[in-house]
Amino acid sequence: MTSAVNHFTYGLLTPLLAYVMSCIGSMLGLRLTAQAHASRGGARLRWLLGGAISIGGTGIWVMHFIAMMGFQVEGTQIKYDVWLTVASAVVAIVVVGTGLLLVSYGGGRVLALLGGGLLTGLGVASMHYLGMYAMNMSAHVSYDRLTVAASVVIAVVAATVALWFTLRVKKPIWITLAALVMGVAVSGMHYTGIYAMHVTVDPEPGVVAGADALDFLVPLMTVISLITLTMLLMVILSPSEEELHEDAELVAKLELRRRTTQQEQLTYPAPPAPMPMPQPRPQPRRQAMQGRRR
């Protein structure tokens, strides 16, 4: 028989929470990548890794499974394969990190942006459907191909726009607006993919293997959220790109002044100090007294 699929079991609570988490992860990821562009060497890689965890982990993966909390199928229990679910989180972080590396070290070239967007979008779509595949239920699942293709296109476009934002957006107000747009794109991709799913419950439901969502999803999402908050504190306490630029300019001015002073000293050496005048030798006291008597 065909099941009644409910995407909003708790009403608007789960989609709103999912959207908020997507915006938070995207906002922090954009802030971290802006910090990466102002850094060099190992520090740059660390900031990009933080951006990948924020966007891929919190902005995409956590958003996906918060939204899935409201997904229920009448007539069967839903459980999750732990390792596939964890693998979907790893996929999201790795593909976002790869896209950030391509764009960051690609010098802003269009080819690097398009390649990074395509790779990241396909990876995000893979994470989504891997997370869907991790669901175990006593039912047969099929997908509408056109809707799946539409969700993949949305994922690629959203990923490309997100990577473009990481190159162009620097000011806090623009980062916030960009994060709101990214949240809409990620949520749109998710619910488009969800509506591509068709579920037919088995006439005789059996035992469903796997773990309940509350058993491991909530702790895992809590850990990723705490990591996100820690990185947020790191960003708040770190100097901004403008402050780093001002510090670099100040150091350059001081260095230029020091070199100018040294050059002037070599070109115009200081005159020699005058020789001290010889002082008369003091006469002994007895000779001075005799000289007065005479």
SULGISUL-V294801 format. One record per residue. N is the residue number from 1. RES is the residue in one small letter. NEAR is the number of other ideal C-beta (glycine too) atoms within 12 Angstrom. D_LAST is the distance of its C-alpha to the last C-alpha in whole Angstrom. Layout:
N,RES,NEAR,D_LAST / N,RES,NEAR,D_LAST
This chain:
1,m,17,146 / 2,t,16,143 / 3,s,25,140 / 4,a,16,138 / 5,v,27,135 / 6,n,20,132 / 7,h,27,129 / 8,f,22,128 / 9,t,21,129 / 10,y,19,126 / 11,g,13,126 / 12,l,15,123 / 13,l,16,121 / 14,t,30,120 / 15,p,31,120 / 16,l,20,117 / 17,l,28,115 / 18,a,40,116 / 19,y,32,115 / 20,v,27,112 / 21,m,40,111 / 22,s,46,111 / 23,c,34,109 / 24,i,36,106 / 25,g,47,106 / 26,s,47,106 / 27,m,39,104 / 28,l,44,101 / 29,g,50,102 / 30,l,46,101 / 31,r,40,98 / 32,l,46,98 / 33,t,48,99 / 34,a,37,96 / 35,q,39,93 / 36,a,37,95 / 37,h,30,94 / 38,a,26,91 / 39,s,26,90 / 40,r,16,90 / 41,g,10,91 / 42,g,11,92 / 43,a,20,91 / 44,r,23,94 / 45,l,22,96 / 46,r,22,96 / 47,w,37,96 / 48,l,37,99 / 49,l,31,101 / 50,g,39,100 / 51,g,48,102 / 52,a,47,105 / 53,i,40,105 / 54,s,50,105 / 55,i,56,107 / 56,g,47,110 / 57,g,45,109 / 58,t,49,109 / 59,g,52,110 / 60,i,53,113 / 61,w,50,114 / 62,v,47,114 / 63,m,48,115 / 64,h,50,118 / 65,f,44,119 / 66,i,38,118 / 67,a,42,121 / 68,m,39,123 / 69,m,30,123 / 70,g,28,125 / 71,f,34,128 / 72,q,25,131 / 73,v,34,134 / 74,e,20,137 / 75,g,23,139 / 76,t,28,137 / 77,q,24,133 / 78,i,37,130 / 79,k,26,128 / 80,y,36,125 / 81,d,25,125 / 82,v,22,121 / 83,w,16,120 / 84,l,26,121 / 85,t,36,120 / 86,v,28,116 / 87,a,21,117 / 88,s,38,117 / 89,a,37,114 / 90,v,26,112 / 91,v,34,114 / 92,a,48,113 / 93,i,38,109 / 94,v,28,110 / 95,v,39,111 / 96,v,52,109 / 97,g,37,106 / 98,t,34,107 / 99,g,47,108 / 100,l,46,104 / 101,l,28,103 / 102,l,32,105 / 103,v,40,104 / 104,s,34,100 / 105,y,21,100 / 106,g,24,102 / 107,g,13,100 / 108,g,18,102 / 109,r,16,105 / 110,v,16,108 / 111,l,14,110 / 112,a,27,108 / 113,l,31,108 / 114,l,23,112 / 115,g,24,112 / 116,g,38,110 / 117,g,37,112 / 118,l,28,116 / 119,l,31,114 / 120,t,49,113 / 121,g,37,116 / 122,l,31,119 / 123,g,37,117 / 124,v,49,117 / 125,a,39,120 / 126,s,33,121 / 127,m,45,119 / 128,h,46,121 / 129,y,32,124 / 130,l,29,123 / 131,g,38,122 / 132,m,35,126 / 133,y,24,127 / 134,a,34,125 / 135,m,38,128 / 136,n,27,131 / 137,m,33,134 / 138,s,26,137 / 139,a,30,138 / 140,h,19,138 / 141,v,26,136 / 142,s,15,136 / 143,y,25,134 / 144,d,17,135 / 145,r,12,133 / 146,l,13,133 / 147,t,22,131 / 148,v,26,129 / 149,a,17,128 / 150,a,22,127 / 151,s,37,124 / 152,v,29,123 / 153,v,25,122 / 154,i,31,121 / 155,a,42,118 / 156,v,32,117 / 157,v,30,117 / 158,a,42,115 / 159,a,47,113 / 160,t,32,112 / 161,v,35,111 / 162,a,49,109 / 163,l,48,107 / 164,w,30,106 / 165,f,38,105 / 166,t,48,102 / 167,l,31,101 / 168,r,21,101 / 169,v,30,100 / 170,k,24,97 / 171,k,17,96 / 172,p,20,97 / 173,i,13,100 / 174,w,19,102 / 175,i,33,102 / 176,t,21,104 / 177,l,20,106 / 178,a,36,107 / 179,a,37,107 / 180,l,25,110 / 181,v,27,112 / 182,m,46,111 / 183,g,38,113 / 184,v,27,116 / 185,a,38,116 / 186,v,52,116 / 187,s,37,118 / 188,g,29,121 / 189,m,43,121 / 190,h,45,122 / 191,y,31,124 / 192,t,31,126 / 193,g,37,126 / 194,i,36,128 / 195,y,24,130 / 196,a,29,131 / 197,m,32,132 / 198,h,20,136 / 199,v,31,137 / 200,t,22,140 / 201,v,26,141 / 202,d,21,143 / 203,p,14,146 / 204,e,11,145 / 205,p,21,142 / 206,g,14,140 / 207,v,13,137 / 208,v,22,134 / 209,a,18,131 / 210,g,24,128 / 211,a,25,125 / 212,d,20,125 / 213,a,32,122 / 214,l,16,121 / 215,d,14,120 / 216,f,24,118 / 217,l,34,118 / 218,v,19,116 / 219,p,19,113 / 220,l,28,113 / 221,m,32,112 / 222,t,19,110 / 223,v,21,108 / 224,i,37,107 / 225,s,30,107 / 226,l,18,104 / 227,i,28,102 / 228,t,38,103 / 229,l,21,101 / 230,t,20,98 / 231,m,35,98 / 232,l,25,98 / 233,l,15,95 / 234,m,24,93 / 235,v,30,93 / 236,i,16,92 / 237,l,12,89 / 238,s,23,88 / 239,p,19,87 / 240,s,22,89 / 241,e,26,89 / 242,e,16,87 / 243,e,15,84 / 244,l,23,84 / 245,h,17,84 / 246,e,15,81 / 247,d,16,80 / 248,a,18,80 / 249,e,14,79 / 250,l,14,76 / 251,v,14,75 / 252,a,14,76 / 253,k,14,73 / 254,l,14,71 / 255,e,14,71 / 256,l,14,71 / 257,r,14,68 / 258,r,14,66 / 259,r,14,68 / 260,t,14,67 / 261,t,14,63 / 262,q,13,63 / 263,q,13,64 / 264,e,13,62 / 265,q,12,59 / 266,l,11,61 / 267,t,10,61 / 268,y,10,58 / 269,p,9,55 / 270,a,9,52 / 271,p,6,49 / 272,p,6,46 / 273,a,6,43 / 274,p,6,40 / 275,m,6,37 / 276,p,6,34 / 277,m,6,31 / 278,p,6,28 / 279,q,6,26 / 280,p,6,22 / 281,r,7,21 / 282,p,8,19 / 283,q,12,16 / 284,p,10,16 / 285,r,10,15 / 286,r,10,13 / 287,q,13,11 / 288,a,12,10 / 289,m,11,9 / 290,q,11,6 / 291,g,11,5 / 292,r,10,5 / 293,r,8,4 / 294,r,7,0
